[in-house]
Amino acid sequence: MIGIFDSGVGGLSVFREIRKVLPEEKYVYFSDSAHCPYGEKSKEYIIERARSITRFLLDKGADIIVVACNTATAAAIAELRKEFPIRFIGMEPAVKPAVMSTKTGTVGVLATAGTLKADKYLNTREKWAEGVRIAEHVGQGFVELVEKGCTSGKEAEDIVRASLKPLLDEGADRIVLGCTHYPFLSDTIAKVASKLVPERTVEIIDPAPAVARHLYETMEMEGLIRKDGFSIELDSSGNPEQFENAYGKLL
Ligand code: DGL
């Protein structure tokens, strides 16, 4: 069984890709809605949450866990790998493909404050960004929008514009989505970008398909693929009904 967790509904953008490559597995997804957002919380706090969610998922029968949250990956995955004897698959901001494909020489990264200051991200940036300018911005208010199911329309566009414009002003033509909530705003991000810089082709890069492939390869190597029929259990530390509604709406 594949365990997946996030601070909220964001990890569903990763699950959506995972299901394409592993359609016949059993899943248990935990949304830590009662403690969302993680973006501004301390590393220690997030490690503690990740630990307790991992125990919960192991009790449910998970034999591999996807940390479908960039902030929790950056803060806690090293600790989880030390403490628990199973494989953890984490998120990695897709700086590399963005750097390889930019035409303007500027890559924009949208992520939470926690991700942008974490060593994990800073190391990735240092490794891949040579010769390319990286502009960063917190997607201010994005997580809250997605959590309340508002992914398009004027309110979403206004909030997206405020964080996207500084990156486009710096010349970015690739926007890396460094938070798993943000892919649900991809259409709005594309719409706002085409209005702000109609002359520029702006590509939005979501690491979820690469994470799904990595999960598949790891499970294949470890003999964990069961193909015993799809099912998903949805769990939340917040309001379970609200989470089930969000699942139905977003996927
Ligand atoms: N979805 C998360 C991430 O990928 C966390 C967002 C938050 O809770 O602030 O970073």
Residues whose N, C-alpha, C, O or C-beta is under 5 A from the ligand:
A	BS01	DGL	S7 G10 C36 P37 Y38 G39 A68 C69 N70 T71 T112 V143 G178 C179 T180 H181
